[in-house]
Amino acid sequence: MALSWQSPVYLERPRLLDQLPEEPGFAVVLEAPAGFGKSVLAGQLSARLGLRTLWASALLGEPRALLARALGFPEEAPWGPVLEALAAEPTLVVLEDLKGEEELSPLLRALPALVVLASRNPLPYPELPKLLAEGRLVRLGAGELAFTLEEAQALFGGRPGAEEAHRATGGWPLPLFLSALTGEPPEPGALVRGLRESLSPEEFQEGLLLAALSHLPLELATPATEGLFAKGLLRRLPEGFRLHDLLKEMALRSLREEVQGAVKGAEGRLPPPLLAQAYFQSGLHGDLLGLMEKPLQMNLPAETLVAWREVLERGGPRARLRLGEALLQCGKREGEAFLKPLAEAEDPRIALLACGHLAYYLAEIMLERRLPEARGYLERGLALLDRVDPELAGRFLNDVARVPFEEGKPEEALALLEEALKRLPQDSPFRLAPLVNLAFLRFELHGDLLGRIQITEESLPLYLRHMPWNLPGHLRVLGRLYLLLGKRAEAERYLEEAARTEGSPLAALEAAMLLAHLRGDEGALSELVARAELWESPYLVGRGRALLALLRKDPSLLEGQEGFLPALARAELTGDPTLLPPYPEGREERLYWHALRYRLLREEGDLEALLGLTQVGAGVLPGLVPLDLLPKKRPELARPYPLLEVLRSGWKEAIALRLEEIPPLKVSVLGRFQVEGPLGPVALSGKLREVFALFLLGLSREEVAFHLWPDASEEGALNNLSVWLSRLRKALEPWGVPTYLGEEGLLRVESDLKALEKALEGGDAQRALELYREPLLPGVDHPLLDRKREEVYHRVRRFFLKVGEPPYLERLLELDPLDEEALLLWAEGCLKRGQRGRVLRALEAYRRRLWEELGERPSPEVEALFRHLNR
């Protein structure tokens, strides 16, 4: 019970205390850095047990001598009399600040007391593995000792800031407590000193290095990294290990020179992108510029390079080249000012890279494409190809293929991509880009939509590893392609990932716009349009305003906006097909053009055009044409639409074609009565629930009729049942096509009752524990069901008693607190773990409840155990 929010001493932590033994003959090891509440937990254990407690710190002397003095012996007394005195009375011994050098073997072999060992480092005592194997040792590390979010909230006593403080400290008790007490971050000096004392020199150096990194990839971890993680000072994320924000801030503020030394020491270990990040974060800007001049692939997000602008613009040609491309990727035209002089550089490699970047971005629609200028840089770069290595030449050819494509010359673009693949070495990661671009061209030329999706999806991990700056654009493309197929969940997933991925801010912004439109979020979309205006990108502004106009159904937002999507939106909002934009060249835009024309005019020629524009045929209809606009004579066209949408439509012919796709009925009858169909919960009450419950037990139609109307004739009972089955069918199959009710009763049903019976038959104890709840079939009253309830309960009880482990026995005691057999088995297990006090408290509660509820005394076995424990 928490007596005060002001101190963790008073925040009792039953989550930990209930794991600890409570009597002599057992040991506890608490292993964590300073400030993890080891002493506090030991104090709470002492308060709970009320035993004689002897407390000693190894910093003050040898534990044996300190214990001897506490027991009234001379400090030089040997272990023999000390152990004998400890055994004379139930005692808790707490030994703190252990280094592992102390002579504790006699104490750990005899264990005359309940012994708690607290240390900041792993303890090497040879007796500990043996005690662990015997079940007489409990070990808690930093991960267990760290506060959970719920404990942090209790520590703050309802005051604001608990969640933020828990996130910043990672549950580290000391700074969390100080934050709760003062409302301010903890004083760093004391924490740093504590960490120096708690960590090995290698671990401390690793922590300093991690202070300069956003994360350390898992494959670069060392034993020191793992040691920091084991002590609870690192978070393990999918991308790697990350130092807690509080520690990072402390190190960079108080130990910057030491952080710089750790970074310099890791130069041969970190790959260039991570090393560049560490140089910048630690203030080693000269080293950063030196690294950026090396002909290395850096794979840094454009946003990161732009954030380093003040440093990079002081660098040499490669640093300015990287900065110029990053600025253009971020939609900042001033990137041209860095690249144009470099396109004239004497070094052909620098010049070719600059020409490739300029050609690509000047052909980019988001930056007001200037195709004649882009063509000029393409031609200039072609003249340099034979003066550079094949990989650089292949990269250039892939980039500039965009120019002829935007000029309406797909065959020339195809030739450039094929030439790029010829020049790029077979093991080059840069082959990925022309392969993806060829898939795009095959889609444009032949309508291979699924092939484009497949290759783009397969390329994502490689883009992440080798060319992360291209990742947002490809994620956005996948979102758009899945929208064409009407697969909203996949589209949302890719668009959401694109919107939060660094590397191409304009692609991320467009993805965020599409996502906001898809979710109908006018407020978010308005803010995104305002951001597009700040980027000064007419393309994005036009698309954003078109999407917003469609959401608000307000064509006035389109005034002054040019481009395909604004024109399409104008035609849709006015219902005027004459306002459709000119027939587009791009295949994706042609799909949207024909779809809108069909929605406006219902001409089957547009429908046939949609079916022929891609190799998936009707697969594009769900994303383009509402189901209710399809010709009723062609139910096969509804096959690609989401099943639930078809079911809700009531289009029986289309539903009948997809009957096998309808999922089973999901039924819960353990602890609750719930029937879930594909369209959501099915409300059953009264007689309907009774009919359904008897069918669920596997009774035949005749048996159900007899048990519900035993006094009626067979014919009358069956007639009555037919009326109720008709009502049940309407509830279970509102789409009007027989699905779950057949001549023999229920079909295609998944129930938790069947799952429980399967778990019991297969001996799956954990599954049975998860499933079993009472009552069975609540709200239904029938003698057959009463017998079923008894049968299931006794099967579960026999099974859990046979398993005999604490969670299963505790579940039985929750169901029946007076189940003496379960109580005795549970007590036996607790006593093996040294939890005598817990058992005694449970027996006292059992005896009291048995008398209060039944007026009975416990069995001789319970009384004997109770008297034994009291002695």
KAKA-V454388 format. One line per field, one symbol per residue. phi: phi as a letter, one per 20 degrees, with the letter a starting at -180 (. if undefined). burial: + if it has 16 or more other C-alpha atoms within 10 Angstrom, else -. Layout:
# KAKA-V454388
phi = ???
burial = ???
This chain:
# KAKA-V454388
phi = .eebffbfgeefdggeffeefcbgncccddcafgndmfffffffffffemegcdcbdffeqfgffffgffeneffefffgffffffffbgcdddddlfdnefedggfffelfceddddbecgeegfffgffffemdcddcdffffffffffffffflnffofffffffemnfgffffffffdmcffffgffffffgfedfgffffffffffecfadggfefcgfffffffenecdddgeqecfggfffffffedcgfffffffffdgedefgffffffgffeneffffffffeffdeeldggfffffegfeffeeefffffffffffffemdffggfeegfffdffffffffffffffffffefffdlgcfgfffffffffgfegfdcfgfffffffffeffffffencfffffffffffffefgfeffffgffffffffffffecmeffffffffffegfffffdcffefgffffffgffffgemeffffffffffffdefpbgfffffffffffffemeffffffffffffffldggffffffffffffelcfffefmedoffgfffffffemdffegfggfeffffffffffffffedleffffffffefcfelffefgeccggfeffffcfffegffggffffffmfffffffcgfeffffdcdcenbdbddefepfdecblfgffgffffffnfffffffffecfeefgfffffgfgfffffffffecfendgcddcfeofclcdcffffffffffemeffffffefcdeelfncdagfffffffffgffffgfffffmeggffffffffbfdfffffffffgffffemdfffffffffffffffffedmdeffgfffffffffff
burial = ----++-++-+++------+++++++++++++++++++++++-+++--+-+-++++-+---+++++++----+-+---+--++-+++---++++++++-----+--++--+++++++++++++----+--+----++++++++++++++-++++++-----+--+++++++++++++++++-+--+-+--++--+--++---+++++++++++++++------+++++++++++++---+++++++++-+++---+-+++-+++-----+-++++++++++++++--++-+++----++++++-++--+-+++-+-+++++++++++++++++-++-+++-++----+++++++++++++++++-++-+-+--++-++-+++--+----+++++++++++++++++---+-+++-++++++-++-----+++++++++++++++--+++++++-++--++-++--+++++++++++++++++++++++-+++-++++++-++++++++++++++++++-+-+-+++-++-+++-+++++++++++++++++-+-+-++--++-+++++++++--+-+--++-----++-++++++++++------++-+++-+++++++++++++-+--+----+-+++++-+--++---+--++--+---+-+++++++--++++++---+-+----++++++++--+++-+++++++-------++--+--++--++-+++-+-+-+++---++--++++++-++-++----+--++-++---++--+----+---+--++--++-+++--+-+-++++++---++-+-+++-++++++-++++++++-++--++-+--------+---+--++-----
